């Protein structure tokens, strides 16, 4: 048998045995996964419910995306107009009923002023509801008296609202005025809710039944609503005062308006016979519910106050860090400015011209290394960034600002990024100077070479470094004379080769005539 045929038979025989082994392994793997899937399929009822709602939520989102992508252009335009209109409505309510709309939370006066304005807007809407409740009950009763009572209540609302508003908005705005407006607003809304309930109870409580009886209960709930409005101030001291007033006022209402206990107060036995049973149970339950409700409100307000205090503390720390950050950035920028300052105008101009020569040679060397035009441009810009972007390193414009806004943060961040890039460029500048000086002063060691190679040793940095060393060798320094092109090339080839990738050295040596021509052209400009 031909050896090639034998080899082929051996190959297929081996493949067949491997195939059988794979089939056996595949069966074992299938059995394992079947066993695992059976174990995973055992889900509790709560898991199934969560999975169901997750799938429903995903399906709804998927369907919404699918439908929105298939809408006609006219429908999309119409939807856009409706969305804009809805956005304006939402924005209006946010401006009217938002506590922290452009308010510095560290300024207690401005925060309380904003809260008073928001509560006044809420009370305006609440007054309308109160008037609607007071108008109920005209049919079957003295309609004239009902209208007079409604007018009086409305007049009280207008006078009280204007008085509280004038206190809140009076200039100069002080914390004392805002606190006075806060307490007056809280007491006003509570007393008005109690007055509306008393009016409903006296006019509808005993004469009408059925659905009309629920109106008095709704009026009773207005008192709880007023407590919620007062809780929006998030002031435990205010709530403490209001709760004391509420307990006294509601106790009087319970035993005078809701159940006229005073009629049976002449005899204790007669009084007990009247209140025992459902009346006593109702009074206890109402008082208990009111107490629990007030405890819940107080706890919520206390938690909110504690959170606000922590937010203020964090904001104070942040403001301090802002100032420290601004000072540090300013100091760093000053150090950079001092470092790159060359003193005289002639030296400064020579330094800028040297940076441009380094940038031009580095860009050309990148092209000879096969870098893209974009990367070559980035190398060129990085080589001159400490010259071109020197004026951006300044934060004096923020010294007069006590608080930085988002735009200031973005601007300082951009300046900081540019500053960090300039620092890296100056580090590369210093590296080139240190390498050349060390070689001319004969202080080079293996540790020195290792240290230098640990500083920005990527290929792009090596391209700029080599271009910079070439320019330094061609220029005069206090520790050396300027060298001609051929001597410079020899030094780069034999003295400075340990700092660069061999390919970079090879490309520089191969196209050294082009670099010499570029250098002379830039010197003559």
N, C-alpha and C positions, 0 to 999 in steps of 0.2 A: 504494500500500500504506500502510496506517495506520502512523504512526510507532511506535505501541506494538507493533504486530506486527513491524515491522522490528527494534525493540529486542529483542523476545523471540527472533526468529530469530538475531540477532547473539549473544545470550546462549547459546543452545543450541549454536551453531556453535563458539563459544569453548570451551564445556564439552566438546564432542566432541573438539576438537583437544587440549585438556588431558588428556582421558581417554586418548587415544592416546599422548600423551607419557608419562603415568603408567604405561600398560601397558608401554611401551618401557623406561622406567626400572625398572619392577618386574622385567622379564626380566633386565636387567643386574644388579640387586641379587641376584636368585635365583642367577644364575650365579656371582656373587662369593661368596655364602655357601656354595654347593655346593663351590666350590674351597677355601674356608677350612675347611669341615667335613671335606673329604677330607684336608687337611693335618693337622687336629687328630686325625683318627681313627687316625693312625699312632702307636700306642703300643708301648712296649717290653714285654717279658714281665714285668719287675718291676712296671711300671705296672699291668698287667692283674691281677697277683696282689694288689697293694695295693688296687685298685678292688674286687676280689672280696671281700676281707675287710672293706672298708668297708661294702659293701652288705649283707653278712651281718650285721655288727654292727648296722647301722641296722635291718635287718629284725627281728633279735632284740629290739631295744629297742622297736620298733613293736609287735611281737606281744605283748611283755610288757605294754605299756601297754594294748593292746586287751583282752587277757585279764583284766587286773586291773580294768578298768572294767566288765566284764561279770560279775564274780563276784557270787554271792548274798550277802546280808547276813550269814547265819550263817557262811559261809566266811570273810568278811572279819573277823568277830569272832574266829573261831578263829585266823586268821592273825595277828591283832593280839596275841592271847595268846601264841602261839608266838614272835612277834617280841620281845615283852617278855621272855619267858623266855630267849631267845637273847641279848638285850641284857644281861640280868643276868649270864649266863655270861661274855660277853665283858668286861663291866665287872670281874668278879671276876679274870679273868686279867690284865687291864690293870693292876689295882691290885697284883697279886702280882708281875708280871714287867715293870713299866714303870720305867725308870730315873729319869725326871724327873717323877714324880707328886708335885706340890707341893713341889719341891726348888729352892732358890735355887742356881743353878749357879755363882754367885760364891763360895759357901761350900764350900770344898774338903772340910771335915769332913762336912757333911751330904750332899754328893754321894757321897763314898766310903762313907758309912754306908748310903745307899740302894742303892748298887751291891752292897755286901756282903749286904744283906738279899735282894736279887733273886738273887744268885749262890747264896745258901744255899737259897732256894726251888728253884732249878734243880738244885742238888746233891741235895736231898731226892728229887726225881724220879729223878735219875741213880743214887742209891743203890739204889732199887727195881730198876732195870735191872741194876745190878751183881749184886744178890742173885739175880735170875732166871738170870743167866749162871752164877753159881757153883753153883746147884742142878743145872745140866745135867751129865749124865754119871754119874748114880747107877746106872743099869742096867748090868749086866755088870762093875761095879767094886765096891769095898768101899763099900757104901752108908753104913755108919756113919761111916767116915772123911770121906766127902764131906759129910755133914750136920754133922760137927764143924767142918770147915773153913769151911763156910758160916756156922755159928753164930759162929765166931771173927771172920770178916770182918764179919758184921753187928754184933757187939759193938764192933769197932773203929770202924765207921761211926757208931754211936750215941755213943760216947765222944768221938770226934773232932768230930762235929757239935755236941754240947753244949758242948764246950770252946771251939770257935771262936765259937759263938753267944754264950757268956758274955763272951768278950773283946770282941766287937762291940757288945753291948748294955749293957755295964757302964757305969754312971754314975760320974763325968761322961764324956760322949762326947768323946774327943780324937782328933786326927788320927793320933797315934802308935798308938793302939789299933786304929784302922780300917786303917792300913797293915799292922799285924801280922796282923790277921784276913784281910786281902787275900792276903798271901804264904802264910799257913797254908792258906787255902782252895785257892789255886792248886797248892801242892805236894801237898796231900791228894788232890785229885781226880785229879792225874796219877799219883801213886803207887798209888792204888786201881785205876785203869784198868790199870796195868802188872801189879799183883798178880792181877787177874781174868784177864788174858791168860795170865800164867804158869801159873795154876791150870788153865785150859782146855788150854793146850799140854801140860802135864805129864800130864793125865788123859785127853785125847782125841787129842792130836796123832799119836801113834805107833800107837795100838791100833785106831782106827776110821777108815774111809775114806768116800768118797762124800759124802752130804749132811752127815754129822757133821763132816767136815773144814771145811766152810764156817763152822761155829760158831767154830772157832779164828780164822778170818779175820775174822769179825764181832767177836770179842774183840780182835783186833789193831786194828780200826778204832775201838774205844772209846778208844784212846790218842789218836788224831786228834781224836775228839770232845771229849776232855778239854782238848786244846789250844784248841779253838774256845771252850769255856766260859771258859777263862782269858782268852782274847782279848776277851771281853765287858767286862772291866775297862777296856779301852782305855788300858792303861798300858805304854808301850814298855820301861820299866825292868823291870817284872815279867816281861814276855815275854822279855827278854834273859836274865834269870836262869833262867827255866823252860826256855828253849831249850838252854842249856848243860847243865842237868840232864838234859833229854830226850836230847840227843846221847850223853851218857855212858851213861845207862840203856839206851837202845835198842841201842847198840853192844854192851853186855854181854849183852843179851837175844839179839841176833842170833848172837853167837859162843859163847854158853853154852847158852841154852834152845832156840833154833830150830835151830841147827847146833852140836852139841857139839864145837867145834874143840879144846877142851882135851884130849880123848882122844887126839888125834894130834899133840900139841905136843912129843913127845919127839924126833922126827926131822923136820927141815925138809923132806926129800924126801917123807916120808909125809904131812906136813901139806899140802904143795903138791898132791900127788896127790888129797887129799881135797877141797880147796876149789876146785881149778881146774874150769872148766867151768860147769855150771848153778848151783852153790852160790855161786861168786864173783860170777857175773852177778846172781844174786838179791840178794846182800848189797849190791852196788854200787847196784842199782836201788832197793832199799828205802831205803838211806841217801840217795840222790839225791832220791827222791820226798819223803822227810821234810824234807830241806833246802829244797826248792822250796816245800813246803807252809808251812814256818815263815817263809820269806821273804815269801810272799803274805800270811800273817797279820800279820807285822810291818809290811808296807807299808800294809795296811788300817788297822791300829791307829794307825800314825803319821799317816796322812791324817786319820783321825777326831780325833786329838789336835790336829792343826793347825787343823782346822775348829772344834773346841771352844774353842781359844785365841782364834781370831778372834771367835767368838760371845761369849766373855767380854769381849774388848776392846770389841766393839760394845755389849754390855750395860752396861759401865762408862760408855761415852760416853752411852748412853741415860739411865742413872741421873743422870749429871751434867746432861744436858739437862732431865731431869724436875725436878731441883732448880732449875735456872736458869729453866725455864718457870714453875714455881710461884712463884718470887720475882718474876719479871716480871709475872705476872698479879696477884700481891698488890700490887706497886707501882702497876700501872695502876688497880686497884680503889681504892687509897688516893688516887691523884690524882683519880679521879672523885668520891670521897667528899669530898675537900677542895674541889673545884670547885663542887659543888652544895651545900656547907655554907653556910648563910646566917647562922650565928652565933646570934643570939638566937632564943628560941622564937617570939616574935611575928613576926619576919621569916621564920622557917621556915614558920610557918603561912600567912602571906600568900603565900609562894612556892607552897605546895601548892594554895592556893585559886586562884591565878592559873593554874596548870597545869590545874586542873579546868575553869575557865572557857574556856581555850583548847581543851581537848578537847571540851567541849560544843558550842561554836560551830563547830569544825572538823567534828564529826560532822554537824551540821545542814547546813553548807555542802556537804558531800559528798552529802547527800540531795537538796539543791536542784540539784546538778550531775548527778543521775541515777545516782549510784553505787549499787551493791547494798548491802543491809543488812550483809552480811558485811564488805565493804570499809569501810563507815562505822564499823563496830565496831572494825576493825583500826586505822583512823585515830585513833579515840578512845583505844584502848589504847596506841598508840605515843605519843600526846600526853602520857600520864601515866606512862609506864614508868619515868622517872627518879624518880618519887615512889613508885610502888607497889612497885617492885622494888629499892629501895635496900638493903634488909637482906640480899639474896642475894649481894651483892658482898663476900664474905668467904671466905678460904681458911685461916683460923687453925686450923681443925680438922685440917688435914693437916700442920701443922708438926711434930707428934710422930711422924709416920710416916716411916721411912727409905725405904720402898719403897711406891709407889702400885700398887694393884691395878686391875683393869678397871673396877670400879664407881667408884673414885675418878676415873679418867680421864673417865668419862662425866659425872660430877658437875661436875668442873672445866670440861669442855668446854661443858656447859650454862651454867655461870656465865660463861664467856668469851663465849659467844654473846649472853647477856643484856647483858654489859658492853659489847660492841661496839655493840649497839642503843642502849644508854643514851648512849654516846659520840656517836652520830649525832644522837640527840635533843638532847643538850646543844649540839652544833654548830649545830643549827637554832635553838636558844634564843639562842646568841651571835650568830648571823646576824641575827636579828630586832632584837636590841639594837643591833648595829653599824649597821644600816640606819637605824633611827630616830634614833640619836645623830648620825650623819653628816649627816642632813638638817637637824636642828635646829642643828648647829654649822656648817653651810654648808661642809662639806668634801667634798661629793659631786663626783666626776669620772666621766668615761666609763670610765676604768680601774677605778674602784671598783665601778661598776655591773656591768661585765664580770666582775670577780672575784666579786662576790656571786652573780651568775647562774650561775657555775660550781660553786657549792656546793649540792648536793642540789636540783636544779632540776626534778625530776619533778613531776607534777601533784599527787600526794598531799602531797608536802612543801610545795608552794605553798599548798595549802589550810590546812595547819597554820601556815605562816609568816604568811599573811594574818590568820588568827585571832589569832596571837600579836602581830602589829603592832597590830591593833585594840585588844587588851587593854593593850599598853604605852602607846598614845596616850591611853587612858582613865585610866591611872594616873599618879601623880606620880613623877618622876625627879629626880635632882640637877641635870640640865641642862634641865629643862622642868617646866611645871605640867601638871596633868591637864586634858584637853580634854573638851568635851561631845561628844555623839554626832554632831551635824551637822558640827562642825568636823573630827572624825575621818574621817567619810565623805568630806568634801571633800579632805582630804589624801591619803587612799587613792586617790581618783579622779584627782587631778591630780599628786601628788608621787610616789607609790609604784607607779604603774601599770606602770613599766618592769620591775619584778621579777616580774610575774605574767602568766599567760596571759589574754588579753582576756576569754575566756568566764568565767573565775573571777572577775574584777573585775565583770563584768556581772551574774553571779548574786548576788554579795555586795551590790552596789548595789541590785539589784531587790528583794531580801528584807531590806534593812537594818532595817526595822521589827521583823521577827522576831528579828534578832540583838540589837537594843537591848533588846527585852523579855526575852530569855534572859539577857542580861548583868545587867539589874536584878534579875531573879529570883535569880540566883546571888549577887549582892551582899547581898541581904536574908536569905539563909539563914544 
